[in-house]
Amino acid sequence: MVLKSPTVRHRRLGRELRKLREETGLLPETAAKQLGWSRQKLNRLENARTMPSTTDVAAICDLYGTDSTTKAGLVQLCKDAGQRGWWTAYSDVLAGSYVVLEAEATAIRTWEPLLIPGLLQSEGYARAIIQDVRPALEKDDLERRVTARMTRKITLLGASAPTFHALIDEGAIRRQADPAELMAAQLDELLQIMNRPNVTIQVMPAVAGLHLGMQGSFSVLSFDPEDPSVGYTGSPGGDLFLEAAASVNRLMLTFERLTAMALSPEQSADLIAAVRSDYD
């Protein structure tokens, strides 16, 4: 199953509404009829395809005989699910739901065979990448995209920062940039951020040869135990979110196999430092 993912809180709300209905023993068509809705509307709310209003949530709770505490909690969850995050200020340059999920994740695993992952990019490196991918951008638009990408890095800071495990191909570490100082600064950034307790960085050495990670980059975002993980892969054709358990499990297994093939974090730091020394 491939789709554009709703936010974590939105999915949780839908799941709680469905659970309440099932506990009452009401079939979807029966509950919808008593609410004065179509069955399609109720299905969309329970499957997080449509954001309910607080009035919708209150009506559902009243029908199911929910106690006042649970009702108040679900109404608040509904408000939170539609809450504006920092990314909304950059809605003109940040498309899709990935940054929303990224900001809510408790663990992020990412494999990148070509580039330094976005959350680890220095400002200069990010600017060069964005400019090369979108050469027609006006200067103001370019700088706005760079600022948005740098703002994303707040995800890795603070007491609620997720654990972040990045696997990076050696080719991305050695890929030269113009000017050379740009890549040197990026490698310095990697060496510095590797010291953060919530960050693990491993390099896939070139001597590993052909492997299953050559099919392309991907990420797996995990949340609180009750919220299922989401897989993600991006391409010039658009973003794909994988939510089916079997699909996410395949990505997790792939990540585990790549982790076993990669250099240890300590060996990776030594390699990055050695490549960095070539710029001195």
C-alpha positions as CSV (number, residue, x, y, z in Angstrom):
1,M,0.0,0.0,0.0
2,V,1.5,3.3,-1.1
3,L,0.1,6.7,-0.2
4,K,0.7,10.2,0.9
5,S,0.8,9.8,4.7
6,P,-1.3,11.7,7.2
7,T,0.3,12.9,10.4
8,V,1.0,10.6,13.3
9,R,-1.6,12.3,15.5
10,H,-4.2,12.2,12.7
11,R,-3.6,8.4,12.3
12,R,-3.9,7.9,16.0
13,L,-7.2,9.8,16.1
14,G,-8.6,7.7,13.4
15,R,-7.5,4.5,15.1
16,E,-9.1,5.6,18.4
17,L,-12.4,6.4,16.7
18,R,-12.5,3.0,15.0
19,K,-11.6,1.3,18.3
20,L,-14.5,3.0,20.1
21,R,-17.0,2.0,17.4
22,E,-15.8,-1.6,17.5
23,E,-16.1,-1.7,21.3
24,T,-19.8,-0.7,21.0
25,G,-20.4,-3.5,18.5
26,L,-21.7,-1.1,15.9
27,L,-21.1,-1.8,12.2
28,P,-19.7,1.1,10.1
29,E,-23.0,1.5,8.2
30,T,-25.1,1.4,11.4
31,A,-22.9,4.0,13.1
32,A,-22.8,6.2,10.0
33,K,-26.6,6.1,9.7
34,Q,-27.1,7.1,13.3
35,L,-24.7,10.0,12.9
36,G,-26.5,11.1,9.7
37,W,-23.4,10.5,7.6
38,S,-22.5,8.4,4.7
39,R,-20.5,5.2,5.4
40,Q,-17.8,6.7,3.2
41,K,-17.4,9.7,5.5
42,L,-17.0,7.5,8.6
43,N,-14.5,5.2,6.8
44,R,-12.4,8.2,5.7
45,L,-12.4,9.5,9.3
46,E,-11.4,6.1,10.8
47,N,-8.7,5.5,8.2
48,A,-7.3,9.1,8.6
49,R,-8.1,10.0,5.0
50,T,-10.1,13.0,6.1
51,M,-9.5,15.2,9.1
52,P,-12.6,15.3,11.3
53,S,-13.8,18.5,13.0
54,T,-14.1,18.7,16.7
55,T,-17.8,18.6,16.3
56,D,-17.5,15.3,14.4
57,V,-15.4,13.8,17.2
58,A,-17.8,15.0,19.8
59,A,-20.8,13.5,17.9
60,I,-19.0,10.2,17.6
61,C,-18.2,10.1,21.3
62,D,-21.8,11.0,22.2
63,L,-23.1,8.2,20.0
64,Y,-20.7,5.6,21.5
65,G,-21.4,6.7,25.1
66,T,-17.8,7.7,25.7
67,D,-17.0,9.1,29.2
68,S,-16.3,12.8,29.5
69,T,-12.5,12.4,30.1
70,T,-12.1,10.3,27.0
71,K,-14.2,12.6,24.9
72,A,-12.2,15.6,26.0
73,G,-9.0,13.8,25.2
74,L,-10.1,12.9,21.7
75,V,-11.4,16.4,21.0
76,Q,-8.0,17.8,22.1
77,L,-6.2,15.2,19.9
78,C,-8.3,16.4,17.0
79,K,-7.2,20.0,17.6
80,D,-3.5,18.8,18.0
81,A,-3.7,16.8,14.8
82,G,-4.5,19.9,12.8
83,Q,-1.9,22.0,14.7
84,R,0.4,24.2,12.6
85,G,4.0,23.3,12.9
86,W,7.2,25.2,12.0
87,W,7.1,23.7,8.5
88,T,3.8,25.5,7.6
89,A,5.9,28.8,7.3
90,Y,7.7,27.1,4.4
91,S,4.7,25.5,2.7
92,D,5.7,27.2,-0.5
93,V,9.0,25.2,-0.6
94,L,8.3,22.1,1.5
95,A,5.9,19.8,-0.2
96,G,4.4,16.6,1.1
97,S,4.1,15.1,4.6
98,Y,7.7,13.9,5.2
99,V,8.8,16.8,7.4
100,V,5.7,16.5,9.5
101,L,6.4,12.8,10.1
102,E,10.1,13.6,10.7
103,A,9.3,16.1,13.4
104,E,7.0,13.6,15.2
105,A,9.3,10.5,14.9
106,T,11.0,9.0,17.9
107,A,13.5,7.1,15.7
108,I,14.7,7.8,12.1
109,R,16.7,5.3,10.0
110,T,17.9,6.5,6.7
111,W,20.1,5.0,3.9
112,E,21.6,7.4,1.3
113,P,23.9,6.0,-1.5
114,L,24.4,9.3,-3.3
115,L,24.3,12.3,-1.0
116,I,24.8,13.4,2.6
117,P,21.3,13.0,4.2
118,G,19.3,16.2,4.5
119,L,19.4,16.3,8.3
120,L,23.2,16.1,8.2
121,Q,23.8,18.7,5.5
122,S,25.8,21.9,6.1
123,E,24.4,25.1,4.8
124,G,26.9,25.4,2.0
125,Y,26.4,21.8,0.9
126,A,22.6,22.1,1.0
127,R,22.8,25.3,-1.1
128,A,25.0,23.6,-3.7
129,I,22.7,20.5,-3.9
130,I,19.5,22.5,-4.2
131,Q,21.1,24.8,-6.8
132,D,22.3,21.9,-8.9
133,V,19.0,20.1,-8.8
134,R,17.0,23.3,-9.5
135,P,19.3,25.5,-11.6
136,A,16.5,27.9,-12.6
137,L,15.6,29.0,-9.0
138,E,15.7,32.7,-8.3
139,K,18.2,33.7,-5.6
140,D,15.5,34.5,-3.0
141,D,13.7,31.1,-3.6
142,L,17.0,29.3,-3.3
143,E,17.8,30.9,0.0
144,R,14.4,30.2,1.3
145,R,14.8,26.5,0.5
146,V,18.2,26.5,2.2
147,T,16.7,28.1,5.3
148,A,13.9,25.5,5.4
149,R,16.4,22.7,5.1
150,M,18.5,24.1,7.9
151,T,15.4,24.6,10.1
152,R,14.7,20.9,9.6
153,K,17.8,20.2,11.6
154,I,16.1,21.3,14.8
155,T,14.7,17.7,14.7
156,L,18.0,16.4,15.9
157,L,18.3,19.0,18.8
158,G,16.8,19.3,22.2
159,A,15.5,16.9,24.9
160,S,12.9,15.3,22.6
161,A,15.2,14.6,19.7
162,P,14.7,11.3,18.0
163,T,17.4,8.7,17.6
164,F,18.9,9.1,14.2
165,H,20.8,6.3,12.4
166,A,22.2,7.2,9.0
167,L,24.0,4.9,6.6
168,I,25.9,6.8,3.9
169,D,27.8,5.3,1.0
170,E,31.5,6.0,0.8
171,G,30.9,7.6,-2.6
172,A,28.8,10.3,-1.1
173,I,31.6,11.0,1.4
174,R,34.3,11.2,-1.3
175,R,32.2,13.1,-3.9
176,Q,34.0,16.3,-4.6
177,A,32.3,19.7,-4.6
178,D,33.2,23.1,-6.0
179,P,34.8,24.9,-4.2
180,A,36.7,22.2,-2.3
181,E,36.2,24.1,1.0
182,L,32.5,23.3,0.7
183,M,33.0,19.6,1.1
184,A,35.6,20.1,3.8
185,A,33.1,22.0,5.8
186,Q,30.5,19.3,5.2
187,L,32.8,16.6,6.5
188,D,33.6,18.7,9.5
189,E,29.8,19.0,10.1
190,L,29.5,15.2,10.0
191,L,32.4,14.7,12.5
192,Q,30.9,17.2,14.9
193,I,27.3,15.8,14.8
194,M,28.6,12.2,15.2
195,N,29.3,13.2,18.8
196,R,25.6,13.7,19.6
197,P,24.3,10.9,21.8
198,N,21.2,10.4,19.7
199,V,23.1,10.2,16.3
200,T,24.7,7.1,14.7
201,I,26.5,7.5,11.4
202,Q,28.0,4.5,9.5
203,V,29.7,4.5,6.1
204,M,29.2,1.8,3.6
205,P,32.7,1.1,2.2
206,A,33.3,0.8,-1.5
207,V,34.9,-2.6,-0.9
208,A,31.5,-3.9,0.1
209,G,30.9,-4.3,-3.6
210,L,27.4,-4.8,-5.0
211,H,24.6,-4.9,-2.4
212,L,20.8,-4.6,-2.0
213,G,21.1,-0.9,-1.0
214,M,22.0,0.0,-4.6
215,Q,18.3,0.1,-5.4
216,G,18.1,3.6,-3.9
217,S,17.7,5.7,-0.8
218,F,15.0,5.2,1.8
219,S,14.0,6.1,5.3
220,V,12.0,4.4,8.0
221,L,10.4,6.6,10.6
222,S,9.2,5.1,13.9
223,F,6.9,6.6,16.5
224,D,5.4,5.8,19.9
225,P,4.8,2.0,20.3
226,E,1.1,2.3,19.4
227,D,1.8,4.1,16.1
228,P,3.1,2.0,13.2
229,S,6.3,2.9,11.5
230,V,6.3,4.5,8.1
231,G,8.6,3.9,5.2
232,Y,9.6,6.7,2.8
233,T,11.4,7.0,-0.5
234,G,11.7,10.1,-2.7
235,S,12.4,10.5,-6.4
236,P,12.1,13.1,-9.1
237,G,8.7,11.6,-9.8
238,G,7.4,12.3,-6.3
239,D,7.4,11.0,-2.7
240,L,6.2,7.5,-1.7
241,F,5.1,6.6,1.8
242,L,4.8,2.9,2.7
243,E,2.5,2.1,5.6
244,A,1.7,-1.6,5.0
245,A,3.4,-3.7,7.7
246,A,5.0,-6.1,5.2
247,S,6.5,-3.2,3.1
248,V,7.9,-1.4,6.2
249,N,9.3,-4.7,7.5
250,R,11.1,-5.3,4.2
251,L,12.7,-1.8,4.5
252,M,13.7,-2.5,8.1
253,L,15.3,-5.8,7.2
254,T,17.2,-4.2,4.3
255,F,18.4,-1.5,6.7
256,E,19.6,-4.1,9.2
257,R,21.5,-6.0,6.5
258,L,23.1,-2.8,5.3
259,T,24.0,-1.9,8.9
260,A,25.8,-5.2,9.2
261,M,27.8,-4.5,6.0
262,A,28.8,-1.0,6.9
263,L,31.8,0.2,8.9
264,S,31.3,0.6,12.6
265,P,30.6,4.2,13.8
266,E,34.2,4.4,15.1
267,Q,35.6,3.1,11.8
268,S,33.3,5.5,9.9
269,A,34.6,8.5,11.9
270,D,38.2,7.5,11.1
271,L,37.3,7.2,7.3
272,I,35.5,10.6,7.3
273,A,38.5,12.2,9.1
274,A,40.9,10.6,6.6
275,V,38.9,12.0,3.7
276,R,38.7,15.3,5.4
277,S,42.5,15.5,5.8
278,D,42.9,15.3,2.0
279,Y,41.5,18.9,1.9
280,D,44.2,20.3,4.1
